[in-house]
Each structure stands twice: as structure tokens, then as C-alpha cells.
Amino acid sequence: MVKMVGSREGYDLYADSYSKDYRKLDSFDRADFIRLLPDKADVAVELGIGDGRISGEIEKRANTFIGMDISMNMLRNAVHRAPRAQLLQANSGEDLPLKNEKVDLLVAAFFFVHLKDPGLIIAEAVRVLKPGGIFLFNLIPQRREPELKVGKKRFKIRSYYHSPPHVEKILDYHWFNWEVTIVPEGKGWGSKIYRCQKT
Ligand SMILES: C[S@@+](CC[C@H](N)C(=O)[O-])C[C@H]1O[C@@H](n2cnc3c(N)ncnc32)[C@H](O)[C@@H]1O
């Protein structure tokens, strides 16, 4: 039987397989994501840091780097890729344990797919970013959860499809200046990377 599980249970189970199975993400989105990062950020925060796949690149641009994830096992694997990061186990889908207007750069790669309501985190981004701060995230056109297997356990991690026009309306509502980079389908998944600046 294939069980549907939440992010915490699912990624705790899947943590040691993630980098093997999802290393292919590097081949199509990593370069685009990194190209869109600002050269420097005093305070950078990554939501759903996972195993730190792109975190080394964020860390080297930041004076202070905070990484959050709901899964402790994913965070354990992130330690090696972002040794200077302050890692925090937190559900960051709704409220961020951060003060107002303290963050220069907020990054969320392959994270929105696990959020039921992306509006909540976009509102939090507005709250925690300094004016002029950058929010970099992507949307993927995944409509059904892939089946994952670890040993004898077969499961799917609950995920949600968010249409780009819907998310763009929310960005406009919060007065973000945003631009989108489309990662071509042939190259990967046809994901869209949003670089948003708080006005
Ligand atoms: C698809 S992985 C992406 C990991 C990494 N950002 C990358 O690009 O490889 C999604 C990550 O988000 C985390 N996550 C999912 N829902 C979360 C939530 N509500 N709060 C914090 N982390 C969450 C998962 O545990 C997982 O590590």
C-alpha cells in the first residue's frame, strides 16, 4: 500500500535517498537559481533547505545564513553543505520565526510545492524582508505526487499544484517587483523561478 504522508514524516523517511534521486535537479535548475542570487546579502534565509543542495552558494554570499526545514533528517544532511549556517527545525509554511524587516535574501527552492496556501508565506516574506530585499523561489508544474520507496515503505509526500497566474496575483497584491525565468521543459520540468523585490 502507498501511504500519503506529510512533509515532516515523508522527508524524515526520504532524507538519505533525496540527494541520490534528486541530484538531477542540479542539471537543470541549479545554474539558473544561482545566477539569480544577489552577489551579497547581509542576512540570508533559506526555507525548506533540504540537504543543502544550493545552500553553499547562498552561504558564501551572506554574512549571516539561516536555514530552516521541517525535517530533522534533511537538516542533518544540510550541515555538510552549509557549515556556517544556523539551522533550525521549523514549520515555515505559515509563520517565520524572524523579526520584521531583518532579511536581505529569502530563498525557497522546490518548497512551494509542499504548501497548501502560498499566500501565507508570501505575506511572511513581505514582513521579514527589508525594503529592497529579494525573495527567490520556484514553482513546478507537478500535479501528482511521485511515489517514493525506502526499503519496503512506499509513500507519497503531500504536495500541491499552484498555478503561476494565481501566485503572480498574490505577488502583485503585495507590491513585489518580480520577474520570472522559465526553465525550458526540454532542459528540465518547465519550472518557473521568481525573483521578487520588496518595494
Ligand atoms: C523538495 S525538497 C527541496 C529541498 C531543497 N530546497 C532543494 O532544492 O533541493 C522540499 C524541502 O522542504 C521541506 N519542507 C516541506 N514543507 C515544509 C514546511 N512546512 N516547513 C519547513 N520545511 C518544509 C522538506 O522537509 C524538504 O526538505
The ligand as an SDF file (V2000), in Angstrom:
LIG
                    3D

 27 29  0  0  0  0  0  0  0  0999 V2000
   11.7020   19.1100   -2.5000 C   0  0  0  0  0  0  0  0  0  0  0  0
   12.6430   19.4030   -1.0550 S   0  0  0  0  0  0  0  0  0  0  0  0
   13.6780   20.7640   -1.5880 C   0  0  0  0  0  0  0  0  0  0  0  0
   14.9660   20.8270   -0.8200 C   0  0  0  0  0  0  0  0  0  0  0  0
   15.9500   21.8930   -1.3430 C   0  0  0  0  0  0  0  0  0  0  0  0
   15.3860   23.2160   -1.1830 N   0  0  0  0  0  0  0  0  0  0  0  0
   16.3170   21.6330   -2.7840 C   0  0  0  0  0  0  0  0  0  0  0  0
   16.0890   22.4990   -3.6280 O   0  0  0  0  0  0  0  0  0  0  0  0
   16.8560   20.5610   -3.0710 O   0  0  0  0  0  0  0  0  0  0  0  0
   11.4680   20.2340   -0.0080 C   0  0  0  0  0  0  0  0  0  0  0  0
   12.0220   20.5240    1.3920 C   0  0  0  0  0  0  0  0  0  0  0  0
   11.0900   21.3700    2.0790 O   0  0  0  0  0  0  0  0  0  0  0  0
   10.8980   20.8930    3.3940 C   0  0  0  0  0  0  0  0  0  0  0  0
    9.5580   21.3100    3.8350 N   0  0  0  0  0  0  0  0  0  0  0  0
    8.3630   20.9300    3.3140 C   0  0  0  0  0  0  0  0  0  0  0  0
    7.3490   21.5430    3.9610 N   0  0  0  0  0  0  0  0  0  0  0  0
    7.9340   22.3480    4.8950 C   0  0  0  0  0  0  0  0  0  0  0  0
    7.4190   23.2620    5.8570 C   0  0  0  0  0  0  0  0  0  0  0  0
    6.1010   23.4760    6.0190 N   0  0  0  0  0  0  0  0  0  0  0  0
    8.2980   23.9320    6.6510 N   0  0  0  0  0  0  0  0  0  0  0  0
    9.6380   23.7360    6.5020 C   0  0  0  0  0  0  0  0  0  0  0  0
   10.1820   22.8890    5.6120 N   0  0  0  0  0  0  0  0  0  0  0  0
    9.3410   22.1990    4.8160 C   0  0  0  0  0  0  0  0  0  0  0  0
   11.0500   19.3880    3.2760 C   0  0  0  0  0  0  0  0  0  0  0  0
   11.3460   18.7740    4.5040 O   0  0  0  0  0  0  0  0  0  0  0  0
   12.1740   19.2670    2.2450 C   0  0  0  0  0  0  0  0  0  0  0  0
   13.4430   19.2450    2.8480 O   0  0  0  0  0  0  0  0  0  0  0  0
  1  2  1  0
  2  3  1  0
  2 10  1  0
  3  4  1  0
  4  5  1  0
  5  6  1  0
  5  7  1  0
  7  8  2  0
  7  9  1  0
 10 11  1  0
 11 12  1  0
 11 26  1  0
 12 13  1  0
 13 14  1  0
 13 24  1  0
 14 15  1  0
 14 23  1  0
 15 16  2  0
 16 17  1  0
 17 18  1  0
 17 23  2  0
 18 19  1  0
 18 20  2  0
 20 21  1  0
 21 22  2  0
 22 23  1  0
 24 25  1  0
 24 26  1  0
 26 27  1  0
M  CHG  2   2   1   9  -1
M  END
$$$$
